[in-house]
């Protein structure tokens, strides 16, 4: 097949493009601007990417199918050509993934407002290190794998990150509805994506729809400490497994300990009292929960036993690019790149770095780029999220919108809370960082 991607630079779009090319398809696509790490990934796999959008070019390429990214709106000239001519069938990315990749395979779907990319990669990593060859589609670039996607063995599970965001301009259902989960993991539920969801109840409704298609012989592995999750689970037709620190969970983690290069903790199966000890390369209690849920989902996929897998490999997991990724370090300074853009994710990331680098000076640079970060929906919540940094630089919001984050007001509110903060342009921030003394 010759498949054309409109908006190929998106993380999910780029990874699926790589996967479909590995299956022998002819792949190309268009986008307005490419950013790392997807630009490098597409170039590495020799996928042709056309700058900007052109209906005439799309017509001349004569593809077998077109995949339309969920960021592509009406008015895009390639979209308008597809709709007007009806010459080429078009699909949302999630629909095409189900149609051409998942098909009838057992599917492990990792969901939640935060941490799903890491948990998806962890699940694939655990199963690969326990003798399976799973397929996977990760919404990022894992350091341990050649790319964020692989078909794997068709007899083994397919592991996929399940995003609650909509599928395309013509399909407003959440992406994860297309993925037919046999094992569903829900890490947390928080209000996000204010451009398509009204409130947390609206998000819970989307997850309730997803729960309706989990089969009776499937499983849901969920964060039992999250009240929003507890409000939609358990359900009578689903086998639910709750994970957390509280005593009312089925699997309880405790004895959390931060070492120099790892974290360690115990996981106890409440009914039997059976205990396993996990050493993880990731830091923070949120990542401990991610590791446990990945371990349990992997055990269920391998043998139907939540503890039926060896988690020793978790200490060797290298992580995801732009998820606490160390870009540079010497004896005076460590530079870390992280994708966190929601107040909750920012808060736990900064807390995690405090644990990992005790006694170090913490300078944070925040560039609001995502729809969530650029919106004023979390204007007040960002104040609490950044509390505890030694210095904070806030760049201008990347996207212009009616409800844009007021970065100057955020800076003033943070100053009132006693923080050292500056709201500047990106260029001014770079200059300020060059002038700082890191000792």
Secondary structure, 3 states (H helix, E strand, C coil): CEEEEECCCCHHHHHHHHHHHHCCCEEEEEECCCCCCHHHHHHHCCCEEEECCCHHHHHHHCCCEEEECCCCCCCCHHHHHHHHHCCCEEEEHHHHHHHHHHCCCCEEEEECCCCHHHHHHHHHHHHHCCCCCCEEECCCCECCCCCCEECCCCCCCEEEECCCCEEECCEEEEHHHHHCCCEEEECCCCCCCCCCCCCHHHHHHHHHHHHCCCCCCCEEEEECCCHHHHCCCCCCCCEEEEEECCCCCCEEEEEEEECCCCEEEEEEECCCCCEEEEEECCCCHHHHHHHHHHHHHHHHHHHCCCCCCCCHHHHHCCCECCCCEEEEECCCCEEEECCCCCHHHHHHHHHHHHHHCCCCCCEEEECCCCHHHHEHHHCCHHHHHCCCCCEEEECCCCCCCCCECCHHHHHHHHHHCCCCEEECCHHHHHHHHHHCCCC
